[in-house]
Amino acid sequence: MKLESFWTDTAPRFAGASDAPLPRKASVVVVGGGFTGLAAARALAMAGTDVVLVEAGRVAGEASGRNGGQCNNGLAGDLGGLAAKIGMDAARALYHAFDEGVDRVEAIVRDEQIQCDFVRNGKLKLADKPEHGEKLGKTAEMLAREVEPNLRLIDKADLHREIGSDQFHGGIVFPRSASLHMGRFAAGLAEAAVRHGAVLHEQAGVTAITKIPGGRHRIETAKGPIEADAVLLATGASMKGPFGWMRRRIVPIGSFIVATQPLRPGQVARLMPGRRNCSTTRNVGNYFRLTADDRLIFGGRARFALSSPRSDLKSGKVLEAGMARIFPELADFPIDYTWGGIVDMTADRMPRAGERDGIFYSTGYSGHGTQMSVLMGERMARVIAGDAAANPWANLKWPAIPGHFGTPWFLPLVGAYYRYQDWRR
């Protein structure tokens, strides 16, 4: 078993990073080489902008290359609750931004001919308890009326057509959702950005950003300084670097994943006949899907801790037990990969993007990053070019989380609270 991401281990290593010294100046410097930064760099370069991307490690080496491989439409939270705060028209527009995010991933895969197993396999939301099934019915009614007319509600009796488990009490199929190989997509997106004219530097972590005369910015990196007219921060939940303002507003939460050996054809037919992206309704729930070669990718919060080799191993054992609960015949099935990553969670689970002191940012995707990071990379490229209306999150306030200064000391308390809620409800 390997303690590394299946996605990065089974994808070609991006080889297009520049080995030249950093240029002295650029029109735009993008900080972060995940999907947000790569999509922004590609879009800026296609528009003729002189853009340099700096990444502290390797391209897509963090959240973008360490996730569950799902590209789902739909909000992280409740549409009705959001509509109560900002109105249904505004909530509907934000919901459709996630639809567009999936569309943009598909368009880039097609236009750049990226071989990453992209498929519109749909998402299946599964009810863990009988009362959750009733709630899903009400949710489906609202979503079908307001934003998702093609969704399909499935009762417990018919669920076997989608999944071979008796642990659930109904579900909703969201047909717009997709899956893909994250490592191959990342490498292809990075290659496309370079092909269109962007310059990418790995091992170039940012240590300081300062304003200099003329409204420009000086970015200090491990490879030296560079000046820029505009800076886009696409760093996710980075625990290092001069990003304290964002760290006070983002909670880094560990998400952990295991990948099995390829299932046998009969097992695939019995256990995952629908081949959907699956997620469960518990607060401390699970998500899972099949790969193109029929491995089961099975993930979840598992433990409210950050990722490290020791933590990943402990969390992997929790996930194996969860997988055996849902699919008893996989109780002793071999695991090939165990890994963890960091989710950049906001207090309300809504992304945030904007501009502060002349520096642009987009982050806080809260577990829905694949599609939203790609969309927002492209959107923030437009914002930097002067199209302020391109940012769908511009009107959302983003106060600091009380008592939070970057280190998530309260995660065990949060975990205990959510487990209590799962037991209670």
C-alpha positions as CSV (number, residue, x, y, z in Angstrom):
1,M,0.0,0.0,0.0
2,K,1.3,3.5,-0.9
3,L,0.8,6.5,1.3
4,E,0.4,8.9,-1.6
5,S,-2.4,10.2,-3.8
6,F,-3.6,7.7,-6.5
7,W,-4.1,10.7,-8.8
8,T,-0.6,12.0,-8.7
9,D,1.0,8.6,-8.6
10,T,-0.7,7.4,-11.8
11,A,-0.5,10.6,-13.9
12,P,2.4,11.8,-16.0
13,R,4.5,14.3,-14.1
14,F,4.1,17.8,-15.4
15,A,7.4,18.6,-17.1
16,G,6.8,22.1,-18.4
17,A,7.9,24.1,-15.3
18,S,10.5,26.7,-16.2
19,D,14.0,26.1,-14.9
20,A,15.1,29.6,-15.9
21,P,15.4,32.4,-13.2
22,L,12.2,34.2,-12.4
23,P,11.7,37.2,-14.7
24,R,12.1,40.6,-13.1
25,K,8.5,41.7,-13.9
26,A,5.2,40.3,-15.2
27,S,1.8,41.8,-15.7
28,V,0.1,39.2,-13.5
29,V,1.7,36.8,-10.9
30,V,-0.6,33.9,-9.9
31,V,0.3,32.4,-6.5
32,G,-0.6,28.7,-6.4
33,G,-0.5,25.9,-8.9
34,G,-3.7,24.1,-8.2
35,F,-6.8,24.2,-10.5
36,T,-7.6,27.8,-9.7
37,G,-4.1,29.1,-10.5
38,L,-3.7,26.9,-13.6
39,A,-7.1,27.8,-15.0
40,A,-6.4,31.5,-14.4
41,A,-2.9,31.3,-15.9
42,R,-4.3,29.6,-19.0
43,A,-7.2,32.2,-19.4
44,L,-4.8,35.1,-18.9
45,A,-2.3,33.8,-21.4
46,M,-5.0,33.1,-23.9
47,A,-6.0,36.8,-23.6
48,G,-2.4,37.9,-24.3
49,T,-1.5,38.7,-20.8
50,D,2.1,38.3,-19.5
51,V,1.5,35.9,-16.7
52,V,3.8,34.0,-14.3
53,L,2.6,31.3,-11.9
54,V,4.6,30.5,-8.8
55,E,4.0,27.3,-6.9
56,A,5.5,26.4,-3.5
57,G,5.8,22.6,-4.4
58,R,4.7,20.8,-7.5
59,V,1.8,21.6,-9.7
60,A,-1.5,20.2,-8.2
61,G,0.5,18.6,-5.4
62,E,-2.0,19.7,-2.7
63,A,-5.8,19.8,-2.7
64,S,-6.2,19.7,-6.5
65,G,-4.3,16.4,-6.7
66,R,-5.4,14.9,-3.4
67,N,-9.2,14.9,-3.5
68,G,-11.9,12.3,-4.2
69,G,-12.1,12.7,-7.9
70,Q,-15.6,14.1,-8.1
71,C,-16.7,17.1,-10.2
72,N,-20.2,17.7,-8.9
73,N,-22.7,20.4,-9.5
74,G,-24.9,21.7,-6.6
75,L,-24.2,23.8,-3.6
76,A,-22.3,22.5,-0.6
77,G,-25.1,23.7,1.7
78,D,-28.9,24.0,1.5
79,L,-30.5,26.0,-1.3
80,G,-33.5,27.0,0.9
81,G,-31.3,28.2,3.7
82,L,-29.2,30.3,1.3
83,A,-32.4,31.7,-0.3
84,A,-33.6,32.8,3.1
85,K,-30.5,34.9,3.5
86,I,-30.0,36.4,0.1
87,G,-33.2,35.7,-1.9
88,M,-34.1,32.9,-4.3
89,D,-32.9,34.7,-7.4
90,A,-29.4,35.3,-6.0
91,A,-29.3,31.7,-4.5
92,R,-30.3,30.3,-7.9
93,A,-27.6,32.2,-9.6
94,L,-24.9,30.8,-7.2
95,Y,-26.3,27.3,-7.7
96,H,-26.0,27.6,-11.5
97,A,-22.4,28.8,-11.1
98,F,-21.6,25.2,-10.0
99,D,-23.4,23.9,-13.1
100,E,-21.2,26.2,-15.2
101,G,-18.1,25.0,-13.3
102,V,-18.7,21.4,-14.5
103,D,-19.3,22.7,-18.0
104,R,-16.0,24.6,-18.0
105,V,-14.1,21.5,-16.9
106,E,-15.7,19.5,-19.7
107,A,-14.9,22.3,-22.2
108,I,-11.3,22.5,-21.3
109,V,-10.9,18.7,-21.4
110,R,-12.4,18.8,-24.9
111,D,-10.6,21.9,-26.2
112,E,-7.2,20.9,-24.9
113,Q,-7.7,17.2,-25.7
114,I,-6.8,16.2,-22.1
115,Q,-6.9,12.4,-21.6
116,C,-8.3,12.3,-18.1
117,D,-11.3,9.9,-18.2
118,F,-13.8,12.7,-17.9
119,V,-17.4,11.3,-17.9
120,R,-20.8,12.7,-16.9
121,N,-21.7,9.9,-14.6
122,G,-23.9,11.9,-12.3
123,K,-24.0,12.2,-8.5
124,L,-26.0,10.1,-6.1
125,K,-26.8,11.6,-2.8
126,L,-27.6,8.7,-0.4
127,A,-29.9,8.9,2.7
128,D,-28.1,7.4,5.8
129,K,-31.3,7.2,7.9
130,P,-35.0,6.8,7.2
131,E,-35.6,10.4,8.3
132,H,-32.9,11.5,5.9
133,G,-34.9,9.9,3.1
134,E,-37.9,12.0,4.0
135,K,-35.7,15.1,4.0
136,L,-34.3,14.2,0.6
137,G,-37.8,14.0,-0.8
138,K,-38.5,17.6,0.3
139,T,-35.1,18.8,-1.0
140,A,-35.7,17.1,-4.3
141,E,-39.0,18.9,-4.7
142,M,-37.5,22.3,-4.1
143,L,-34.4,21.7,-6.3
144,A,-36.6,20.3,-9.2
145,R,-38.8,23.4,-9.0
146,E,-36.1,26.0,-8.7
147,V,-32.8,24.8,-10.2
148,E,-32.5,21.1,-11.1
149,P,-35.5,19.9,-13.2
150,N,-33.8,16.8,-14.4
151,L,-32.8,15.3,-11.0
152,R,-34.3,12.0,-10.1
153,L,-35.6,10.9,-6.6
154,I,-35.1,7.2,-5.9
155,D,-36.8,5.4,-3.1
156,K,-35.2,2.6,-1.1
157,A,-37.0,-0.2,-3.0
158,D,-35.4,0.9,-6.3
159,L,-32.0,1.9,-5.0
160,H,-30.5,-1.5,-5.9
161,R,-30.4,-0.3,-9.5
162,E,-27.8,2.2,-8.5
163,I,-25.9,0.7,-5.6
164,G,-25.5,-2.7,-4.1
165,S,-25.9,-1.8,-0.4
166,D,-28.8,-2.1,2.0
167,Q,-27.4,0.7,4.2
168,F,-29.4,3.5,2.6
169,H,-32.9,4.8,2.6
170,G,-33.3,6.5,-0.8
171,G,-31.3,9.0,-2.8
172,I,-31.3,11.7,-5.4
173,V,-29.5,11.5,-8.8
174,F,-28.0,14.7,-10.1
175,P,-27.2,13.9,-13.8
176,R,-25.0,16.9,-14.5
177,S,-22.2,15.8,-12.2
178,A,-19.0,14.3,-13.6
179,S,-15.8,12.4,-12.6
180,L,-12.3,12.5,-14.0
181,H,-8.7,11.6,-13.2
182,M,-7.4,14.6,-11.2
183,G,-3.7,14.0,-11.8
184,R,-4.1,13.7,-15.6
185,F,-6.4,16.7,-15.7
186,A,-3.9,18.8,-13.7
187,A,-0.9,17.9,-15.9
188,G,-3.0,18.6,-19.1
189,L,-4.2,21.9,-17.7
190,A,-0.7,23.0,-16.8
191,E,0.6,22.0,-20.2
192,A,-2.2,23.9,-21.8
193,A,-1.4,27.0,-19.8
194,V,2.3,26.8,-20.9
195,R,1.3,26.1,-24.5
196,H,-0.8,29.4,-24.5
197,G,2.1,31.4,-23.1
198,A,2.0,31.2,-19.3
199,V,5.3,30.7,-17.4
200,L,5.1,28.2,-14.5
201,H,7.7,27.9,-11.7
202,E,7.6,25.1,-9.2
203,Q,9.5,25.1,-5.8
204,A,8.9,28.9,-5.7
205,G,7.0,29.4,-2.4
206,V,6.0,33.0,-1.6
207,T,7.5,34.5,1.5
208,A,6.3,38.2,1.3
209,I,4.1,40.5,-0.9
210,T,4.6,44.2,-0.6
211,K,3.2,47.2,-2.3
212,I,5.7,49.3,-4.2
213,P,5.5,52.7,-5.9
214,G,3.3,52.9,-9.0
215,G,0.7,50.6,-7.6
216,R,2.7,47.5,-8.4
217,H,3.5,44.6,-6.1
218,R,6.8,42.9,-5.2
219,I,6.5,39.2,-4.6
220,E,9.4,37.5,-2.7
221,T,9.8,33.8,-3.5
222,A,12.2,30.9,-2.9
223,K,13.5,31.6,-6.4
224,G,13.9,35.3,-5.9
225,P,11.7,38.4,-6.3
226,I,9.3,39.4,-9.1
227,E,7.2,42.5,-9.6
228,A,3.7,42.5,-11.0
229,D,0.8,44.9,-11.8
230,A,-1.7,42.4,-10.3
231,V,-1.5,39.4,-8.0
232,L,-4.0,36.5,-7.8
233,L,-3.8,34.4,-4.6
234,A,-4.9,30.9,-5.5
235,T,-3.4,29.2,-2.4
236,G,-6.4,27.3,-0.9
237,A,-5.8,26.5,2.8
238,S,-2.1,27.1,2.7
239,M,-0.5,26.9,6.1
240,K,2.6,28.7,5.1
241,G,3.4,32.1,3.6
242,P,2.1,35.7,4.1
243,F,-1.6,34.8,3.9
244,G,-2.7,35.5,7.4
245,W,-5.8,37.5,6.5
246,M,-7.2,34.6,4.5
247,R,-6.1,32.0,7.1
248,R,-8.3,33.7,9.7
249,R,-11.3,33.1,7.4
250,I,-10.6,29.5,6.3
251,V,-10.6,26.4,8.4
252,P,-8.2,23.7,7.1
253,I,-10.0,20.4,7.5
254,G,-8.4,17.0,6.7
255,S,-10.1,14.8,4.2
256,F,-8.9,11.2,3.8
257,I,-9.2,8.7,1.0
258,V,-8.4,5.1,0.2
259,A,-8.2,3.4,-3.2
260,T,-8.7,-0.3,-3.6
261,Q,-7.2,-2.6,-6.1
262,P,-9.4,-2.9,-9.2
263,L,-12.7,-4.7,-8.4
264,R,-13.6,-7.8,-10.3
265,P,-16.3,-7.3,-13.1
266,G,-18.9,-9.2,-11.0
267,Q,-18.2,-7.0,-8.0
268,V,-18.7,-3.8,-10.1
269,A,-22.0,-5.1,-11.4
270,R,-23.2,-5.9,-7.9
271,L,-21.8,-3.0,-5.9
272,M,-21.8,0.0,-8.2
273,P,-24.1,-0.7,-11.2
274,G,-24.9,3.0,-11.6
275,R,-21.2,4.0,-11.5
276,R,-22.2,7.3,-9.9
277,N,-20.3,9.7,-7.7
278,C,-21.8,8.9,-4.3
279,S,-22.0,10.8,-1.1
280,T,-23.9,10.2,2.1
281,T,-26.1,12.6,4.2
282,R,-24.3,12.3,7.5
283,N,-22.3,15.3,8.6
284,V,-19.3,12.9,9.1
285,G,-20.2,10.9,6.1
286,N,-18.5,9.3,3.1
287,Y,-18.0,9.8,-0.6
288,F,-17.0,7.2,-3.1
289,R,-16.8,6.4,-6.9
290,L,-15.2,4.1,-9.3
291,T,-12.1,4.9,-11.4
292,A,-11.8,4.0,-15.1
293,D,-10.0,0.8,-14.1
294,D,-12.7,-0.1,-11.5
295,R,-11.0,0.8,-8.3
296,L,-13.2,2.1,-5.6
297,I,-12.1,5.5,-4.3
298,F,-13.6,5.8,-0.8
299,G,-13.2,9.0,1.3
300,G,-14.5,11.0,4.1
301,R,-13.6,13.2,7.1
302,A,-12.8,10.0,9.0
303,R,-10.9,11.9,11.8
304,F,-11.0,15.6,12.5
305,A,-7.3,16.0,12.1
306,L,-4.8,17.3,9.5
307,S,-3.1,15.1,7.0
308,S,0.3,13.5,7.8
309,P,1.6,10.0,7.1
310,R,0.6,8.8,10.6
311,S,-2.7,10.6,10.5
312,D,-3.5,9.2,7.0
313,L,-2.8,5.6,8.2
314,K,-5.1,6.0,11.2
315,S,-7.8,7.6,9.0
316,G,-7.4,4.9,6.4
317,K,-8.4,2.3,8.9
318,V,-11.5,4.3,9.8
319,L,-12.4,4.5,6.1
320,E,-11.8,0.8,5.6
321,A,-14.3,0.1,8.4
322,G,-16.8,2.5,6.8
323,M,-16.4,0.9,3.4
324,A,-17.0,-2.6,4.9
325,R,-20.2,-1.2,6.6
326,I,-21.5,-0.1,3.2
327,F,-20.1,-3.0,1.1
328,P,-19.5,-6.0,3.4
329,E,-17.9,-8.1,0.7
330,L,-15.1,-5.5,0.5
331,A,-14.2,-6.0,4.2
332,D,-10.9,-7.7,3.4
333,F,-10.4,-6.3,-0.1
334,P,-6.8,-5.0,-0.7
335,I,-6.1,-1.3,-0.5
336,D,-3.5,0.1,-2.8
337,Y,-3.4,3.7,-1.8
338,T,-4.1,5.8,1.4
339,W,-3.8,9.5,1.5
340,G,-5.1,12.7,2.9
341,G,-5.5,16.3,1.9
342,I,-6.7,19.7,3.2
343,V,-10.1,21.2,2.4
344,D,-10.3,25.0,2.5
345,M,-13.6,25.3,4.5
346,T,-15.4,28.6,5.1
347,A,-17.8,29.1,8.0
348,D,-20.9,29.0,5.7
349,R,-19.3,26.5,3.2
350,M,-19.5,29.1,0.4
351,P,-16.5,30.2,-1.7
352,R,-15.0,33.6,-1.5
353,A,-13.4,35.7,-4.2
354,G,-12.5,39.3,-4.5
355,E,-9.8,42.0,-4.2
356,R,-8.1,43.4,-1.1
357,D,-5.5,46.1,-1.2
358,G,-4.9,45.5,-4.9
359,I,-4.5,41.8,-4.5
360,F,-7.1,39.4,-5.9
361,Y,-8.0,36.1,-4.4
362,S,-10.3,33.1,-4.9
363,T,-10.6,30.3,-2.3
364,G,-12.9,28.6,0.3
365,Y,-14.4,25.9,-2.0
366,S,-15.3,23.8,1.0
367,G,-15.0,20.4,-0.6
368,H,-16.5,21.4,-4.0
369,G,-13.3,22.6,-5.5
370,T,-12.8,20.8,-8.8
371,Q,-15.5,22.5,-10.7
372,M,-15.5,25.8,-8.8
373,S,-11.7,26.3,-8.8
374,V,-11.6,25.9,-12.6
375,L,-14.6,28.3,-13.0
376,M,-13.2,30.8,-10.6
377,G,-9.7,30.7,-12.1
378,E,-11.2,31.8,-15.4
379,R,-13.6,34.3,-13.8
380,M,-10.9,36.0,-11.8
381,A,-8.8,36.3,-15.0
382,R,-11.7,38.3,-16.3
383,V,-12.0,40.3,-13.1
384,I,-8.3,41.2,-13.3
385,A,-8.9,42.4,-16.9
386,G,-11.6,44.8,-15.6
387,D,-14.8,42.7,-15.7
388,A,-15.8,43.0,-12.0
389,A,-19.2,41.5,-12.7
390,A,-17.6,38.2,-13.6
391,N,-17.2,37.3,-9.9
392,P,-20.4,35.6,-8.6
393,W,-19.2,35.8,-5.0
394,A,-18.4,39.5,-4.9
395,N,-21.3,40.5,-2.7
396,L,-20.7,37.9,0.1
397,K,-19.2,39.3,3.3
398,W,-16.2,37.4,4.7
399,P,-15.6,38.2,8.4
400,A,-12.8,36.5,10.3
401,I,-13.8,33.4,12.4
402,P,-13.7,34.4,16.1
403,G,-10.8,32.9,17.9
404,H,-9.2,31.5,14.7
405,F,-5.8,32.7,13.7
406,G,-4.8,29.9,11.3
407,T,-4.2,26.8,13.4
408,P,-7.5,24.9,13.7
409,W,-7.2,24.1,17.5
410,F,-10.9,23.5,17.7
411,L,-11.2,20.6,15.1
412,P,-11.7,17.9,17.8
413,L,-14.6,20.0,19.2
414,V,-16.1,20.4,15.8
415,G,-15.8,16.7,15.2
416,A,-17.5,15.8,18.4
417,Y,-20.3,18.3,17.7
418,Y,-21.0,16.8,14.2
419,R,-20.9,13.2,15.5
420,Y,-23.4,14.1,18.1
421,Q,-25.6,15.7,15.4
422,D,-25.4,12.5,13.3
423,W,-26.3,10.4,16.3
424,R,-29.2,12.7,17.3
425,R,-30.6,13.2,13.8
